[in-house]
Amino acid sequence: MNQQHAWDADDNKPAIPKIPHPRPAQAAEPSELAAAILVGQRMLDHYGTVDSSNIFDYTQAHGGLAEALRVLLRALDAKPLTDEERARRSVDRAFPTVAAFLAAERGEGQ
């Protein structure tokens, strides 16, 4: 009574669906600050030392580190400068005497 069935042959065995293993619990996404710190560390590792003979390296380093600072400031919820504040700081750097006069007029620095 040993009757063979078509699925007993090696080449005709029915496909047995595999039961997937349970997925590992997803790690919680890092906070914006943790992500910013990670980006900063990686940028510093990569661009911290630049070959002074290659201007392209300096350009890449500047862009990478500037972006890392943007990510960090965004994570710290620092507000971007307004156009007015950016212009005022530019004038302050270029014309310190004028900046001191205007600050005195506004009542700052007393």
Residue pairs with C-beta under 8 A, 6 or more apart in sequence:
6 12
7 13
7 14
30 38
31 75
32 74
32 75
33 75
33 76
35 71
35 75
36 68
36 71
36 72
36 74
36 75
36 76
37 72
39 67
39 68
39 71
39 72
40 68
40 69
40 71
40 72
43 64
43 65
43 67
43 68
44 65
44 68
46 64
47 60
47 61
47 64
47 65
50 57
50 58
50 61
51 57
52 58
81 89
91 98
91 99
91 102
92 99
100 109
103 109
104 110
